[in-house]
Amino acid sequence: MPEATYRRALCWIRRDLRLSDHTALAEAAAAAAEVIVAFVYDRPILDALADPDDRRLTFISRSLDELDSGLRSLGSHLVTLQGDPVDLIPRLAEHTGSEAVFASHDDDPYALERDTRVAGALAKDGRSFHSHKDCVVFERREVLSQTGAPFRVFTPYSRAWRALLTPEAVAERISDLARLARAPIPLPGWAYPGNLPLAEVGFRPADLWLEPGETAAHARLRTFATHGLTEYKDRRDFPGEEGTSGLSVHLRHGTVSVRECFRTALAVEGKGAAKWLDELVWREFYHMVLANFPHVVETTFREEYADIEWPGTDGHHDAWENGQTGYPFVDAAMRCFKATGWMHNRLRMVTAMFLTKDLLVDYRRGEAYFARTLLDFELASNNGGWQWSASTGVDAQPYFRVFNPVLQSRKFDPDGSFIKRWCPELEGYDANSVHWPSATGPLEQIAAGCVVGERYPHPIVDHDVQRARAIALFKA
């Protein structure tokens, strides 16, 4: 055991809700004789959430319950606080006699400003703030072009990323858990020993489509590695199948280490594992873009498209959001999304392109709705995905390539099972007509038990007409 630099330190967890393979915890335990693990229910973030049933808070709360149980099994416990971390973290460090605070990097603009203010407040008291890379393998300016500039295209970025990859880059970060502070930890009245009940945070429990916590994350990763990874490339685009890892939520909240995901992908040979590795690198790419081009949060990555005046209407946006566009694949995706807070990646592309290219609605409106609704919401990936679909972003889909939602439906939901699950009024249509019921005749619609325009809406736009309008908009 190395000699401690500090007598006591705080490990402030945020989007890293686990105990294993945890860089900040490992660094804190290496530097301090005693480590207190703390979490802050960040009111500046929570007060901006409109829904008291926000699923993300249920996922976080239940994950923290498990984390606290893990700490208690080791003779310690979690410390939770509620309020502004800029005030609370320095106060907790002072009260507990912690000489340093360790945390993981977060490149969201709000988080960067928050952490700078926390570090400044700690420094005034003679305490230090240490932030460490954890949610990606390579970050910020670690992967650069030969000219020393951040990449703007994924393929050369991916080549450079892979050239830097070493076993050490994805090695497990092991913490000396013997240095965890012993329970009970003396706390002031404004700090809670354990995880605060969700009701005290102002939220209600919500139903989740997956189990939260580190144990569930590891189980899902093991199952995917054993039963899904080899077929991932062939099955990943079909929303009616269990063809994806389902780990995006766990990666977002850090209940699984991204390094463990990379180690899993690298340990398996074949095109399925190679494709999943590629998708993990895309996630790193978008994090790099956010860190180096923060203007994407407010405007288009590509300056030539910053002044586009999107002519889409509120009515069309609302029909899209509620799954009432008359395009079954789009509607099924949006209804599933509203019910679960999760959306399959193929459907994210289809629905985003439909909003921007068929309905001509500003991508920022769709991006904001996804930000409010996604259980796995990450600013970097959400912004990157929306700007890719809208053709305004880094390495984006060319504006003249517009998905045909009906052809996408026939290709990726060939038997219509996904559509029928989420648009049950269309169950009576056969596998051919369910993709475009408005093309069927009156007798067929009556036989299917769903007359278009009565139980299911007419298409709100003509795809071919809108595609031409979108191309003209970008050319202008």
C-alpha positions in Angstrom: 0.0 0.0 0.0 1.6 3.3 -1.0 2.1 6.0 1.6 -0.9 8.4 1.7 -0.5 12.0 0.6 -3.7 13.0 2.4 -5.2 12.0 5.7 -8.7 12.0 4.3 -10.3 12.7 0.9 -13.8 12.8 -0.7 -14.6 10.8 -3.8 -17.4 12.7 -5.4 -19.3 10.4 -7.8 -21.5 11.9 -10.5 -21.9 9.8 -13.7 -19.9 6.9 -12.4 -22.3 5.1 -10.1 -20.2 2.0 -9.4 -17.4 0.7 -7.2 -15.4 -1.4 -9.6 -13.0 -0.2 -12.3 -13.5 3.4 -11.1 -10.6 5.8 -11.8 -11.5 8.6 -9.3 -12.1 6.1 -6.5 -8.8 4.3 -7.3 -6.9 7.6 -7.4 -8.5 8.7 -4.1 -7.7 5.4 -2.4 -4.1 5.6 -3.6 -3.6 9.2 -2.3 -5.6 9.3 1.0 -5.5 7.1 4.1 -9.3 7.4 4.3 -11.9 8.0 1.6 -15.5 9.1 1.9 -17.7 8.4 -1.1 -20.3 11.2 -1.7 -23.0 12.0 -4.2 -24.9 15.3 -4.6 -28.4 15.5 -5.9 -27.5 18.5 -8.1 -30.4 21.0 -7.7 -29.4 23.3 -10.6 -29.8 20.2 -12.9 -32.9 18.7 -11.1 -34.8 21.9 -10.9 -34.8 22.1 -14.7 -36.5 18.7 -15.1 -40.2 19.1 -15.8 -41.4 15.6 -14.9 -41.6 14.4 -11.3 -41.7 10.8 -12.7 -38.4 11.3 -14.7 -37.1 7.8 -15.2 -33.5 8.9 -14.9 -33.9 9.8 -11.2 -35.4 6.3 -10.5 -32.4 4.8 -12.3 -29.9 6.9 -10.3 -31.6 6.4 -7.0 -31.8 2.6 -7.3 -28.2 2.5 -8.5 -27.2 4.5 -5.5 -29.1 2.2 -3.2 -27.0 -0.7 -4.5 -23.8 1.3 -4.3 -24.6 2.2 -0.6 -25.2 -1.5 0.1 -21.9 -2.3 -1.4 -20.1 0.3 0.7 -21.9 -1.0 3.9 -20.7 -4.5 3.2 -17.2 -3.1 3.3 -17.8 -1.3 6.6 -18.5 2.2 5.1 -21.5 4.0 3.6 -22.5 6.5 1.0 -22.9 10.2 1.9 -25.6 12.0 -0.1 -26.4 15.7 -0.2 -29.0 17.8 -2.0 -28.4 21.3 -3.3 -25.7 23.1 -5.2 -22.4 21.2 -5.3 -20.5 24.5 -5.6 -21.6 25.1 -2.0 -22.0 21.6 -0.6 -18.8 19.9 -1.7 -16.4 22.4 -0.1 -18.6 22.4 3.0 -18.6 18.7 3.3 -14.8 18.6 2.8 -14.4 21.1 5.6 -16.7 19.3 8.0 -15.1 15.9 7.4 -11.5 17.3 7.4 -11.0 16.1 3.8 -8.0 17.7 2.3 -8.8 16.7 -1.3 -11.7 15.9 -3.6 -11.5 13.4 -6.4 -14.0 13.2 -9.3 -14.3 12.0 -12.9 -14.1 14.4 -15.9 -17.4 15.7 -17.3 -17.1 17.8 -20.4 -20.7 19.1 -20.5 -20.6 22.9 -20.4 -22.5 23.1 -17.1 -20.3 20.5 -15.5 -17.1 22.2 -16.6 -18.2 25.5 -15.1 -19.4 23.8 -11.9 -16.2 21.9 -11.4 -14.1 25.0 -11.9 -16.1 26.8 -9.2 -15.8 23.9 -6.8 -12.1 23.7 -7.4 -11.8 27.5 -6.7 -13.8 27.2 -3.5 -11.7 24.3 -2.3 -8.5 26.1 -3.1 -9.5 29.1 -1.0 -9.6 26.7 2.0 -6.2 25.1 1.1 -7.9 21.9 -0.3 -7.3 20.4 -3.7 -9.5 19.2 -6.5 -8.4 16.2 -8.7 -10.4 15.3 -11.8 -9.7 12.1 -13.8 -10.7 10.6 -17.1 -13.2 7.8 -16.7 -16.2 7.8 -19.0 -14.2 7.4 -22.2 -10.9 5.8 -23.1 -9.4 8.8 -25.0 -10.8 12.3 -24.5 -10.4 15.9 -25.3 -7.2 16.4 -27.3 -5.7 12.9 -26.9 -6.6 11.9 -30.4 -5.4 14.5 -32.9 -4.7 14.6 -36.6 -1.1 14.8 -37.9 -1.4 18.6 -37.9 -2.3 18.6 -34.3 -6.0 19.5 -34.8 -9.1 17.7 -33.6 -10.7 15.4 -36.2 -13.9 16.4 -38.1 -14.4 13.0 -39.8 -15.0 9.8 -38.0 -13.0 7.3 -40.1 -9.6 9.0 -39.8 -10.4 9.6 -36.1 -11.2 5.9 -35.6 -7.9 4.9 -37.3 -5.9 7.3 -35.0 -7.9 6.2 -32.0 -7.1 2.5 -32.7 -3.4 3.4 -33.3 -3.2 4.8 -29.7 -5.0 1.8 -28.1 -2.9 -0.2 -25.7 -3.8 -2.8 -23.0 -3.1 -0.1 -20.4 -5.6 2.3 -21.9 -8.4 -0.2 -21.1 -6.9 -1.9 -18.1 -9.1 -2.1 -14.9 -8.6 0.6 -12.4 -8.5 -1.2 -9.1 -9.3 0.6 -5.8 -7.8 -0.2 -2.4 -11.2 -0.5 -0.7 -9.6 -1.0 2.7 -9.1 2.7 2.7 -12.8 3.5 2.7 -13.9 5.6 5.7 -15.4 3.4 8.5 -19.1 3.8 9.3 -20.6 5.7 10.9 -19.1 8.8 9.3 -19.7 11.9 11.5 -22.0 14.2 9.4 -23.8 17.5 9.7 -27.6 17.7 9.5 -27.5 18.6 5.9 -25.7 15.4 4.8 -27.4 12.0 4.8 -25.8 8.7 5.7 -26.8 6.5 2.8 -29.0 7.4 -0.2 -31.7 10.0 0.2 -35.2 8.7 -0.4 -36.4 9.7 -3.8 -39.4 11.5 -2.4 -37.1 13.8 -0.4 -35.5 14.8 -3.7 -38.9 15.7 -5.1 -39.4 12.8 -7.6 -41.6 9.8 -7.8 -40.5 6.2 -8.7 -41.0 5.4 -12.4 -41.2 2.1 -14.3 -38.0 1.1 -16.0 -37.4 -1.3 -18.9 -34.1 -2.4 -17.5 -32.7 -3.1 -14.0 -30.5 -0.3 -12.7 -27.2 -0.7 -10.8 -23.7 -2.2 -11.2 -24.8 -5.8 -10.7 -27.4 -5.6 -13.5 -24.9 -3.8 -15.8 -22.4 -6.6 -15.4 -25.1 -9.2 -15.9 -26.3 -7.5 -19.1 -22.7 -7.2 -20.4 -22.0 -10.9 -19.7 -25.3 -11.9 -21.4 -24.5 -9.8 -24.5 -21.0 -11.1 -24.7 -22.2 -14.7 -24.5 -25.4 -14.6 -26.6 -25.5 -11.4 -28.7 -22.1 -10.0 -29.5 -21.2 -12.4 -32.4 -24.5 -11.6 -34.2 -24.5 -7.9 -33.3 -23.6 -6.6 -36.8 -26.4 -8.6 -38.4 -29.1 -8.0 -35.9 -28.4 -4.5 -34.5 -30.7 -2.6 -37.0 -33.9 -4.6 -36.3 -35.9 -2.9 -33.4 -38.2 -5.9 -33.1 -35.3 -8.1 -32.1 -33.0 -8.1 -29.0 -30.0 -7.3 -31.2 -28.3 -4.5 -29.3 -26.3 -4.6 -26.0 -28.8 -2.4 -24.1 -25.9 -0.9 -22.3 -26.2 2.7 -23.3 -28.1 3.6 -20.1 -25.5 1.9 -18.0 -22.7 3.7 -19.8 -24.4 7.0 -19.4 -24.8 6.6 -15.6 -21.5 4.8 -15.2 -22.9 1.6 -13.7 -20.5 -0.1 -16.0 -17.0 0.9 -17.0 -16.4 1.8 -20.6 -13.1 0.1 -20.3 -14.8 -3.1 -19.4 -17.0 -2.8 -22.5 -13.9 -2.3 -24.7 -12.1 -5.2 -23.0 -15.2 -7.4 -23.8 -15.3 -6.3 -27.4 -11.5 -6.8 -27.9 -11.7 -10.3 -26.4 -14.1 -11.6 -29.0 -13.2 -12.2 -32.6 -15.6 -11.7 -35.5 -17.6 -9.0 -37.3 -20.1 -8.6 -34.5 -17.5 -7.6 -31.9 -15.7 -5.4 -34.4 -18.9 -3.6 -35.2 -19.7 -3.0 -31.5 -16.2 -1.7 -31.0 -16.8 0.7 -33.8 -20.0 2.0 -32.1 -18.1 2.5 -28.9 -15.5 4.5 -30.7 -18.4 6.6 -32.3 -19.4 7.5 -28.7 -15.8 8.6 -28.0 -15.8 10.6 -31.2 -18.9 12.6 -30.1 -17.4 13.3 -26.7 -14.2 14.6 -28.5 -16.4 16.8 -30.7 -18.2 18.3 -27.7 -14.9 19.0 -25.8 -13.2 20.7 -28.8 -16.2 22.3 -30.5 -18.5 23.4 -27.7 -20.4 25.7 -30.0 -22.4 22.6 -31.2 -24.5 22.9 -28.0 -26.0 26.1 -29.3 -25.7 26.0 -33.1 -24.7 23.9 -36.1 -21.2 22.4 -36.3 -21.1 23.4 -39.9 -21.2 27.2 -40.1 -22.8 27.3 -43.6 -26.0 25.8 -42.2 -26.2 28.0 -39.0 -28.8 30.4 -40.6 -31.2 27.8 -42.1 -34.8 28.9 -41.4 -36.6 25.7 -40.8 -40.2 26.1 -42.1 -41.7 23.1 -40.1 -44.9 23.8 -38.0 -45.8 23.2 -34.4 -48.5 20.9 -35.5 -46.1 18.7 -37.4 -43.7 18.6 -34.5 -46.5 17.6 -32.1 -47.8 14.9 -34.4 -44.2 13.5 -34.6 -43.8 13.7 -30.8 -47.0 11.8 -30.2 -46.6 9.2 -32.9 -49.5 10.4 -35.1 -47.7 11.1 -38.4 -49.4 8.4 -40.5 -46.0 6.8 -41.1 -46.2 3.6 -39.0 -42.5 3.0 -38.4 -42.0 6.5 -37.2 -45.1 6.4 -35.1 -44.3 3.1 -33.5 -40.8 4.4 -32.6 -42.1 7.6 -31.0 -44.8 5.8 -29.0 -42.2 3.3 -27.8 -39.9 6.1 -26.8 -42.6 8.0 -24.9 -43.5 4.8 -23.0 -40.0 3.6 -22.1 -37.5 6.5 -22.4 -35.3 4.5 -24.7 -35.0 4.3 -28.5 -33.2 1.8 -30.7 -30.3 3.5 -32.7 -31.8 2.7 -36.1 -35.1 4.4 -35.0 -33.2 7.4 -33.6 -31.8 8.0 -37.1 -35.2 7.4 -38.8 -37.2 9.6 -36.5 -34.6 12.4 -36.4 -34.4 12.5 -40.2 -38.1 12.4 -40.5 -38.5 15.4 -38.3 -35.8 17.4 -40.0 -36.1 16.3 -43.7 -39.8 15.3 -44.0 -41.3 17.8 -41.6 -38.6 20.4 -41.9 -38.6 21.1 -38.2 -35.4 22.6 -36.6 -33.3 19.7 -35.3 -32.9 21.5 -32.0 -36.5 21.0 -31.1 -36.1 17.2 -31.6 -32.8 17.3 -29.8 -34.4 19.0 -26.8 -37.3 16.5 -26.7 -34.8 13.6 -26.7 -32.8 15.3 -24.0 -35.9 15.5 -21.8 -37.0 11.9 -22.5 -33.9 9.7 -23.0 -33.0 7.5 -20.1 -29.5 7.3 -21.6 -29.3 11.0 -22.5 -25.7 12.1 -23.1 -25.3 15.6 -24.4 -22.4 14.7 -26.7 -24.1 11.7 -28.3 -27.5 13.2 -28.5 -26.2 16.4 -30.1 -23.9 14.4 -32.4 -26.7 12.1 -33.5 -29.2 14.9 -34.2 -26.7 17.0 -36.2 -25.7 13.9 -38.1 -29.3 13.2 -39.1 -30.0 16.9 -39.9 -26.8 17.1 -42.1 -25.6 20.1 -40.0 -23.0 18.3 -37.9 -19.5 16.7 -38.0 -19.2 13.9 -40.6 -22.9 14.2 -41.1 -25.3 12.4 -43.5 -25.2 14.4 -46.8 -28.3 16.6 -47.1 -29.3 14.9 -50.4 -29.4 11.5 -48.8 -32.8 11.3 -47.0 -34.2 8.1 -45.5 -37.5 7.0 -46.9 -39.3 5.9 -43.8 -41.5 3.3 -45.6 -38.5 1.6 -47.1 -36.7 1.7 -43.8 -39.8 0.1 -42.3 -39.9 -2.7 -44.9 -36.2 -3.4 -44.5 -35.8 -3.3 -40.7 -39.2 -4.4 -39.5 -40.1 -6.8 -42.4 -43.0 -8.6 -40.7 -44.3 -5.5 -39.0 -44.0 -6.9 -35.5 -42.5 -3.8 -34.0 -45.1 -1.6 -35.7 -48.0 -3.8 -34.4 -46.6 -3.8 -30.9 -46.7 -0.1 -30.6 -49.5 0.8 -33.0 -52.0 -1.9 -32.1 -54.7 -0.4 -34.2 -52.7 -1.7 -37.2 -52.6 -5.3 -36.1 -55.2 -6.3 -38.7 -52.9 -5.4 -41.6 -50.7 -8.0 -43.2 -46.9 -7.9 -43.2 -46.9 -6.0 -46.5 -49.6 -3.4 -46.1 -48.8 -2.5 -42.4 -45.9 -0.4 -43.5 -48.1 1.9 -45.6 -51.8 1.3 -44.8 -52.9 4.5 -46.5 -52.1 2.9 -49.9 -54.7 0.2 -49.2 -58.3 0.3 -50.5 -61.4 0.9 -48.4 -62.4 -2.7 -48.2 -59.0 -3.8 -47.1 -59.0 -1.1 -44.4 -62.4 -2.2 -43.2 -61.2 -5.9 -43.2 -58.1 -4.8 -41.2 -60.4 -3.1 -38.6 -58.6 0.2 -39.0 -59.8 2.8 -41.5 -57.1 5.4 -42.2 -58.3 8.8 -41.2 -60.4 7.3 -38.4 -58.4 5.0 -36.1 -55.1 5.9 -37.7 -54.1 9.2 -39.2 -53.5 10.0 -42.9 -49.9 10.7 -43.7 -49.3 14.3 -42.7 -46.8 14.9 -45.5 -45.8 13.4 -48.8 -42.2 12.1 -48.5 -41.2 12.7 -52.1 -42.4 16.3 -52.0 -40.7 17.0 -48.6 -37.5 15.4 -49.6 -37.3 17.8 -52.6 -38.1 20.7 -50.3 -35.3 19.7 -47.8 -32.7 19.4 -50.6 -33.7 22.9 -51.9 -33.5 24.3 -48.4 -29.9 23.1 -48.0 -28.9 24.2 -51.5 -30.2 27.7 -50.7 
